[in-house]
Amino acid sequence: MRNRPENHLFYGDNLAVLRKEIADESVDLIYLDPPFNSNANYGILFKEPDGKSSNAQIEAFEDTWHWNETAEDAFDQVARSGSTKAFDLLNAMRGFLGDNDMMAYLAMMAVRLLELHRVLKPTGSLYLHCDPTASHYLKLLLDAIFGKRQIANEIVWCYRRYTAASNRFQRLHDTLLFYGKTDQRRFNDIRIPYGETSGKKDSHYRQDGDRRWFRWQKRKDAEPYRIYLAEGVRLGDWWDIPIINASSKERLGYPTQKPSALLERIIAASSNEGDVVLDPFCGCGTAVHAAEKLKRQWIGIDVTHLAISLIEKRMKDAFPGVTFTVEGTPKDLASAYDLALRDKYQFQWWAVSMVDALPFGGRKKGADGGIDGLIYFNDHDPASGKMVTHRAIVSVKGGLNPDTAMVETLAATIAREKAPIGILIMNAKPTREMERRAAAVGIYRAGVDEAFPKLQILTLADLFQGKRPRIPNVDRAAFRRAAREATALQPSLL
């Protein structure tokens, strides 16, 4: 286990990463936005270059938990953790709830909250983002692990959105449970500016040339002096911050993306420049983005390669020249094959990201129609005389046994989809017969005299050596790019 003051992205189960990689009392601020146990399967929606919705919908994660061996093991780990209060509470919850989905979710959260408490500095704070589905249970768990005296605030993040009519009021808020590890938690008093009419209700106050509010204080036998109001109003526990909607410039397509303003406020309030911010469920990386912008060091952890590759692109787009490591993703053929054996979908998403393709399809068998990724490119259309957008199809095979059927299947998919180019990414080295059949699919001609194989084969060894598909005029518009940021000083007002 190492203390990690630099910036890091980790692919993997955050429980394992926390135990192996993050040292005791090494983190200043933790923000976590875990799945809400809302029984929803979230998808990442990408856009085609013309802005229309794409068929490329990826099931990023299942916001669903079930009582099984994994849940039983998490419960047992809490029992053996030495935290008597945490286990007594979790055991009481199990007696009340039974062995159901909610109990599985709480056992998963409890064992991780114990690790997050361990890595937090005595001056550190934790913000747990939740909704009414489980917020009452999570607050009890935090009381048991951090101590009921350590809750600083229950913050209401409210927003405006409109949903279909039902037999209840619209739900227009989430909850942030803000805990310190000790009474010495770091806190920067965030203030918001007074309005134009602030103080005018009290005729004693007026503004000076710098628009600061003051009143005159009389004193006996001396000139009166000014008493100024504090610089702005202290921020309360009710935050009105807009959500990321479909038209937002921040929107990257991730289903649970949170606004940067929300994370910047949290980070500004509970950390200083140079402090370490940790997000163990980092999703599309808003917390690490805000941490980088405010000159903090950061650690992000996520269990999907899809999220990790999205954050890599986001950070490089927003902060050119930013430095960070990505750990847990394949770095050689052995680790790539190991990933293929453990989880073929994660392997596919990783391989697709290696060639800058959009992921396609989900976890349902046959749902992708033989397509694992798409690369859009532009070319001149002789018939219309205009530039048109085409799709190159990517197919990923993780097995070690080369088979001519791989080529034949992709060739059939190319024909069915009327795609000009197809890319076969293989773990194994192709046979000569596979290469012959790939060549027989033909040539795609672009522009005046450029020629590209219609069916191209790349091995993982090729990818690790930097080789990439040969595709003309690749169109990057399908990827939502994060706006370039200029790192900011510690904000005094948010």
C-alpha positions in Angstrom: 0.0 0.0 0.0 1.3 3.4 -1.0 0.6 7.0 -0.1 -0.3 8.6 -3.5 0.0 12.4 -3.6 -0.2 12.5 -7.4 -3.2 12.2 -9.7 -4.4 8.7 -10.5 -7.3 6.9 -12.2 -7.9 3.4 -11.1 -9.9 0.8 -13.0 -11.3 -1.8 -10.6 -13.5 -2.5 -7.6 -13.0 0.5 -5.3 -12.9 -1.8 -2.2 -9.9 -3.6 -3.5 -8.2 -0.4 -4.8 -8.7 1.3 -1.4 -7.2 -1.6 0.5 -4.3 -2.1 -1.8 -3.4 1.4 -3.0 -4.6 4.1 -0.6 -2.7 4.6 2.7 -4.2 5.4 6.1 -5.1 9.1 6.7 -3.8 10.2 3.2 -6.9 11.9 1.8 -8.2 15.3 2.6 -11.7 15.2 1.0 -13.9 12.3 -0.2 -16.9 12.8 -2.5 -18.9 9.8 -3.5 -21.9 9.5 -5.6 -22.6 5.7 -5.5 -25.4 4.1 -7.4 -28.7 4.9 -5.7 -30.2 1.4 -5.7 -32.9 2.8 -7.9 -33.3 -0.4 -9.9 -32.4 1.5 -13.1 -30.0 0.3 -15.8 -28.2 3.4 -17.0 -26.9 3.7 -20.5 -24.4 6.1 -22.0 -25.9 7.7 -25.1 -23.6 8.9 -27.8 -24.4 11.2 -30.6 -23.8 10.7 -34.3 -21.8 13.4 -36.0 -25.0 15.1 -37.3 -26.2 15.5 -33.7 -28.9 12.9 -33.9 -29.2 10.2 -31.2 -27.1 7.2 -32.0 -28.1 3.5 -31.6 -24.9 3.2 -29.6 -26.3 2.8 -26.2 -24.1 1.2 -23.6 -25.2 -0.2 -20.4 -22.7 1.5 -18.2 -23.7 -0.1 -14.9 -26.7 -1.7 -13.3 -28.1 0.4 -10.5 -29.4 -2.8 -9.0 -28.1 -5.0 -6.2 -29.2 -8.5 -5.1 -28.6 -10.6 -2.0 -26.1 -13.2 -3.0 -22.7 -14.6 -2.0 -21.1 -11.2 -2.7 -23.5 -9.4 -0.4 -23.1 -12.1 2.3 -19.3 -11.7 2.1 -19.6 -7.9 2.4 -21.8 -8.4 5.5 -19.3 -10.8 6.9 -16.4 -8.4 6.3 -18.2 -5.7 8.3 -18.7 -8.3 11.1 -14.9 -9.0 11.1 -13.9 -5.3 10.7 -13.7 -4.5 14.4 -16.2 -1.7 14.1 -18.8 -3.0 16.6 -21.2 -0.1 16.1 -21.2 -0.5 12.3 -21.9 -4.2 12.5 -24.5 -3.9 15.2 -26.4 -1.4 13.1 -26.0 -3.4 9.9 -27.2 -6.5 11.6 -30.2 -4.7 13.0 -31.0 -3.4 9.5 -30.8 -7.0 8.2 -33.2 -8.1 10.9 -35.6 -5.4 9.8 -35.2 -5.5 6.0 -34.3 -9.2 5.5 -32.0 -10.5 2.8 -33.2 -8.4 -0.1 -31.9 -5.9 -2.6 -31.7 -2.9 -0.3 -29.8 -5.0 2.3 -27.3 -6.0 -0.3 -26.8 -2.4 -1.3 -26.3 -1.4 2.4 -23.8 -4.2 3.0 -21.8 -3.1 -0.1 -21.8 0.5 1.1 -21.0 -0.3 4.8 -17.7 -2.2 4.0 -16.6 0.6 1.7 -17.5 3.4 4.1 -15.2 1.7 6.7 -12.3 1.9 4.2 -13.1 5.5 3.3 -13.0 6.4 7.0 -9.6 4.8 7.3 -8.0 6.7 4.4 -9.4 10.1 5.5 -7.1 12.5 7.4 -8.2 13.7 10.9 -8.9 17.1 9.2 -10.7 15.5 6.3 -14.4 15.5 5.3 -16.7 13.2 3.4 -19.7 14.1 1.2 -22.0 11.3 0.4 -24.4 12.0 -2.4 -27.7 10.2 -2.2 -31.5 10.4 -2.8 -34.5 9.4 -0.8 -34.2 5.7 -1.9 -31.6 5.0 0.8 -30.5 8.3 2.3 -32.1 7.5 5.7 -30.2 4.1 5.9 -26.9 5.6 4.8 -27.1 8.4 7.4 -27.4 5.8 10.1 -24.4 3.9 8.7 -22.4 7.1 8.6 -23.4 7.8 12.3 -22.1 4.4 13.2 -18.8 4.7 11.4 -17.9 8.4 11.8 -19.8 9.1 15.0 -23.2 10.8 15.2 -21.4 14.0 16.4 -19.5 14.3 13.2 -22.3 15.2 10.9 -21.7 18.7 9.8 -24.7 19.2 7.5 -27.5 17.5 5.6 -27.3 19.5 2.4 -30.3 19.8 0.0 -29.2 20.1 -3.6 -32.4 21.3 -5.4 -32.9 21.7 -9.1 -35.7 22.2 -11.6 -36.9 19.5 -13.9 -40.3 18.4 -15.1 -41.6 14.8 -15.0 -44.8 13.1 -16.0 -47.8 13.6 -13.7 -48.3 11.0 -11.0 -49.9 10.6 -7.6 -47.1 12.4 -5.8 -45.2 15.7 -5.9 -42.2 16.0 -8.2 -38.9 15.0 -6.6 -36.6 18.0 -7.2 -33.7 17.5 -4.8 -30.9 15.2 -3.8 -29.2 15.0 -0.5 -25.5 15.5 0.4 -24.5 14.0 3.8 -21.5 16.0 5.0 -19.4 14.4 7.7 -16.0 15.2 9.2 -13.6 12.6 10.6 -13.0 14.7 13.7 -14.0 18.0 15.2 -10.9 19.4 13.4 -12.3 19.1 9.9 -11.1 21.7 7.5 -13.7 24.2 6.4 -13.5 27.3 4.3 -16.4 29.7 5.0 -18.1 30.1 1.6 -20.1 33.2 1.1 -22.3 34.5 -1.6 -22.6 38.2 -2.6 -25.3 40.4 -1.2 -28.1 41.3 -3.6 -28.5 44.9 -4.9 -31.1 45.6 -2.2 -29.4 43.9 0.7 -29.4 46.1 3.8 -31.9 48.5 2.5 -34.6 47.0 4.6 -32.6 48.4 7.5 -32.3 52.1 7.0 -29.1 52.1 9.2 -27.1 50.4 6.4 -25.7 52.0 3.3 -23.0 51.2 0.7 -19.6 52.8 0.4 -17.8 53.5 -2.9 -16.8 49.9 -3.1 -20.4 48.8 -2.7 -19.8 47.3 0.7 -22.6 47.6 3.2 -21.9 49.5 6.5 -23.6 51.4 9.2 -22.3 54.3 11.4 -21.6 53.5 15.0 -21.8 56.5 17.3 -19.5 56.9 20.2 -19.4 59.5 23.0 -17.3 62.6 22.4 -15.7 61.2 19.2 -16.3 60.9 15.5 -18.6 57.9 14.5 -17.0 55.0 12.8 -18.1 52.4 10.3 -19.2 48.9 11.1 -19.2 46.7 8.0 -21.4 43.7 7.3 -19.5 40.5 6.6 -18.3 40.1 3.0 -21.4 38.3 1.7 -24.0 36.0 3.1 -22.9 32.7 4.6 -23.8 29.9 2.4 -26.6 27.7 3.7 -27.5 24.1 3.5 -30.0 24.6 0.6 -28.2 24.8 -2.8 -30.0 25.8 -5.9 -27.8 24.5 -8.8 -29.2 23.5 -12.2 -28.8 19.9 -13.3 -27.1 18.8 -16.4 -29.9 18.8 -19.0 -29.9 17.8 -22.7 -28.8 21.3 -23.9 -26.1 21.8 -21.3 -22.6 22.6 -22.7 -21.2 20.4 -19.9 -23.1 17.4 -21.0 -20.8 14.4 -22.0 -23.6 11.8 -22.3 -23.0 10.0 -19.0 -26.4 9.3 -17.4 -25.6 10.4 -13.9 -23.3 13.3 -14.7 -23.3 16.1 -12.0 -22.8 19.8 -12.6 -19.3 21.1 -12.1 -20.7 24.0 -10.0 -21.8 21.4 -7.4 -18.4 19.8 -7.1 -16.5 23.0 -7.2 -18.5 24.3 -4.2 -17.8 21.1 -2.2 -14.1 21.1 -3.0 -13.7 24.9 -2.3 -15.4 24.5 1.1 -13.6 21.5 2.4 -10.1 21.5 0.9 -7.2 23.8 0.0 -4.9 23.9 -2.9 -2.6 20.9 -3.0 -5.0 18.7 -0.9 -5.9 15.2 -2.1 -9.5 14.7 -3.3 -10.8 11.1 -3.7 -13.9 10.0 -5.7 -14.3 6.2 -5.4 -17.3 6.0 -7.8 -16.0 8.6 -10.3 -18.3 7.9 -13.2 -17.6 10.5 -15.9 -15.1 12.3 -13.6 -16.8 15.6 -12.6 -15.1 15.5 -9.1 -11.6 14.9 -10.5 -12.3 17.6 -13.2 -13.3 20.1 -10.5 -10.3 19.1 -8.3 -7.9 19.7 -11.2 -9.5 23.1 -12.0 -9.1 24.2 -8.3 -5.5 22.9 -8.1 -6.1 19.9 -5.9 -4.5 16.5 -6.3 -7.0 13.8 -7.1 -7.7 10.0 -7.2 -10.6 8.5 -9.1 -11.8 4.9 -9.1 -14.4 3.3 -11.3 -15.3 -0.3 -12.1 -15.9 0.2 -15.8 -13.4 0.7 -18.6 -16.0 2.9 -20.3 -15.9 5.4 -17.4 -12.1 5.4 -17.2 -11.6 6.0 -21.0 -14.2 8.8 -20.9 -12.4 10.5 -18.0 -9.1 10.2 -19.8 -10.5 12.0 -22.8 -12.3 14.6 -20.6 -9.2 15.5 -18.7 -7.0 15.8 -21.7 -9.5 17.9 -23.5 -10.1 20.2 -20.6 -6.6 20.5 -19.3 -4.0 20.1 -22.1 -0.8 18.8 -20.7 -2.4 17.4 -17.5 -0.4 14.5 -16.0 -2.0 11.5 -14.3 -1.6 7.7 -14.3 -4.2 5.2 -15.3 -3.8 2.0 -13.3 -5.6 -1.4 -13.6 -6.1 -1.2 -17.3 -4.2 -3.7 -19.5 -0.6 -2.7 -20.2 0.5 -5.9 -22.0 -0.8 -9.0 -23.7 -1.1 -11.1 -20.6 -3.1 -8.5 -18.7 -5.3 -7.9 -21.7 -6.1 -11.6 -22.0 -6.7 -11.8 -18.3 -9.3 -9.1 -18.7 -10.9 -10.9 -21.6 -11.3 -14.0 -19.5 -12.7 -12.2 -16.5 -15.2 -9.9 -18.3 -15.6 -9.9 -22.0 -17.6 -6.7 -22.1 -15.0 -4.7 -20.2 -12.4 -6.2 -22.5 -14.4 -5.1 -25.6 -14.9 -1.6 -24.2 -11.2 -1.3 -23.4 -10.2 -2.5 -26.9 -12.7 -0.2 -28.6 -11.3 2.8 -26.6 -7.8 1.9 -27.8 -8.8 2.7 -31.4 -10.8 5.8 -30.5 -14.1 4.2 -31.5 -17.5 4.7 -30.0 -18.6 1.7 -28.0 -21.7 0.0 -29.4 -24.1 -2.6 -27.8 -24.6 -3.7 -24.3 -24.4 -6.8 -22.2 -27.4 -8.6 -23.8 -26.3 -11.5 -26.0 -26.8 -10.6 -29.6 -27.9 -7.0 -29.0 -24.9 -5.6 -30.9 -25.5 -7.5 -34.1 -21.8 -8.3 -34.3 -20.7 -4.6 -33.8 -18.6 -3.6 -30.8 -17.6 -0.1 -31.9 -18.0 2.5 -34.5 -15.6 5.0 -36.1 -17.2 7.8 -38.1 -15.4 9.3 -41.0 -16.1 11.8 -43.8 -15.6 11.3 -47.5 -16.7 12.8 -50.8 -19.8 11.2 -52.4 -19.4 11.0 -56.2 -23.2 10.8 -56.7 -24.1 14.0 -54.8 -20.8 15.8 -55.0 -21.0 16.4 -51.2 -19.1 15.3 -48.2 -21.0 12.5 -46.4 -20.4 10.7 -43.1 -19.7 6.9 -43.1 -19.3 4.3 -40.3 -16.4 1.9 -39.9 -17.4 -1.1 -37.9 -15.2 -2.5 -35.1 -15.4 -6.1 -34.0 -13.5 -7.4 -31.0 -12.5 -11.0 -30.4 -10.7 -11.9 -27.1 -10.0 -15.6 -27.7 -6.6 -17.1 -28.3 -7.7 -19.4 -31.2 -7.8 -17.7 -34.6 -10.7 -18.7 -36.8 -11.6 -17.8 -40.3 -15.2 -17.5 -39.1 -14.2 -14.2 -37.4 -13.4 -12.7 -40.8 -16.4 -14.2 -42.5 -18.7 -12.9 -39.8 -17.3 -9.3 -40.0 -17.4 -9.4 -43.8 -21.1 -10.3 -43.6 -21.7 -7.5 -41.1 -20.0 -5.0 -43.4 -22.2 -6.1 -46.2 -25.4 -6.0 -44.1 -24.6 -2.5 -42.7 -23.3 -1.2 -46.0 -20.2 -0.1 -44.1 -17.2 0.9 -46.2 -14.6 -0.4 -43.7 -14.5 -3.0 -40.9 -11.9 -3.5 -38.2 -11.3 -6.8 -36.6 -9.4 -6.6 -33.3 -8.0 -9.9 -32.2 -6.1 -11.3 -29.3 -4.6 -14.1 -31.4 -2.4 -13.7 -34.4 -4.4 -14.2 -37.6 -3.7 -17.2 -39.9 -2.6 -16.7 -43.5 -6.0 -17.9 -44.6 -7.7 -15.2 -42.4 -5.5 -12.6 -44.0 -6.3 -13.9 -47.5 -10.0 -13.8 -46.9 -9.7 -10.3 -45.4 -7.9 -9.1 -48.5 -10.6 -10.7 -50.7 -13.2 -8.4 -49.2 -11.7 -5.6 -51.3 -10.5 -2.0 -51.2 -12.3 1.2 -50.2 -11.2 4.1 -52.3 -11.3 7.6 -50.8 -10.7 10.9 -52.5 -8.8 10.7 -55.7 -6.2 8.0 -55.2 -6.3 6.8 -51.6 -7.0 3.1 -51.0 -7.9 1.4 -47.7 -8.5 -2.3 -47.1 -12.2 -2.8 -46.5 -11.5 -5.4 -43.8 -8.5 -4.7 -41.6 -7.1 -7.0 -38.9 -5.3 -5.6 -35.9 -3.9 -7.7 -33.1 -3.6 -6.6 -29.5 0.2 -6.7 -30.0 -0.3 -4.2 -32.9 -2.3 -1.9 -30.6 0.4 -2.0 -27.8 3.0 -1.1 -30.5 0.9 2.0 -31.5 -0.6 0.6 -34.8 -4.1 1.9 -35.5 -6.8 1.4 -38.2 -6.3 3.1 -41.6 -9.4 5.3 -42.0 -9.7 8.5 -43.9 -10.9 11.8 -42.4 -12.0 10.5 -39.0 -14.9 12.6 -37.6 -14.5 13.3 -33.9 -17.9 15.1 -33.5 -19.5 11.9 -32.1 -17.4 12.3 -28.9 -18.6 15.1 -26.6 -15.5 17.1 -25.8 -15.1 18.8 -22.5 -14.5 22.5 -22.8 -10.9 23.6 -22.2 -10.4 24.9 -18.7 -8.1 27.5 -17.2 -7.1 26.4 -13.7 -8.5 28.7 -11.1 -7.4 30.2 -7.9 -9.3 29.2 -4.7 -12.7 30.9 -5.2 -13.8 33.1 -2.4 -17.4 33.3 -3.6 -19.4 30.5 -5.2 
